[in-house]
Amino acid sequence: MLKLCLCVSQGIPLWDMPTQEGDVLYLCLEDTFCRIQDRLFRLTDEASGRLHFAVASDKLSDGLIVQLEDYLKEYPDSRLIVIDTLQKVRTASKDNAYASDYGDISLIKDFADRHSLAVVVVHHIRKQNDSDVFNKVSGTTGLTGSADATFVLEQESRASNAAKLYVTGRDMPYQEFTLRFRDCSWELVERKEQEQLAKEAIPDVLFRLVDFMQGREEWTGTATELLEALGEIETAANVLTKWMNEYRLDFLLENHIRYDFSRRSSGRMISLAVATDI
């Protein structure tokens, strides 16, 4: 967050992505000024005068938005506000947990929308594993449901300096950033966008199927016979048909292959045809 704040306050790129220069407020509510100053000196020799800090604030339910409004009166050209962390500006609520989560983020989103600036809210993730990394955000889905975008940073292990940053949002494609922590800063190793990630998810056997159909107009047989023709020994017949059904309307059609099947007494027959009119 500190590196992001520095970049925006100076209008310099973060990980080769441009920023729009403006004033920045960093509410580093779990830190002291001494700790922030130490990290700042490790990142830059001279910080911009457009970067502002606070180590204490009111709660969301007790005047934080009013404080932020007052700050903007003094610094109307602000582009970014970071609240680190969300828990520091919340109060215990006896209401429905989802409603409470959704309501807190909605208050912040409304403020951001009214002033056309970005507000980044730092929050913790749960330690439990989940197949969907965004389900690890601590709390209910009200937090991610009311936000415009969600970023989840997850280290490979506690001792590792490598991590993945997963990004999803209403106005941006799904992305993954591979990062490495060095000299008090996360450095970009690799960035993958949705299209590239989707292509990498396609099973290798389907690429071999596309190569197999080069120079052929059609092919008919069972899934087992197709695997034999492809020289594929590690994929089960039912898995192949599952993948072909899953990718028939995108990957296969994009490669001009029509896939169909029919059931006969001898079993399920696969029909492949090369279509040049797609």
Buried (B, 14 or more C-beta within 10 A) or exposed (E): BBBBBBBBBBBEEBBEEEBEBBBBBBBBBEBEEEEBEEBBEEBEEEBBEBBBBEBEBEEBBEEBBEBBEEBBEEBEEBBBBBBBBBEBBBEEEEEEEBEBBBBBBBBBBEBBEEBEBBBBBBBEBEEEEEEEBBBBBEBBEBBBEBBBEBBBBEEEEEEEEEBBBBBBBEEEEBBBBBBBEEEEBBEBEEBBEBEEEEEEEBBEBBEBBBEBBEEEEEBBBBBBBBBEEBEBEEBEBEBBBEBBEBBBEEBBBEBBBBBEBEEEEEEBBBEBBBEEEE
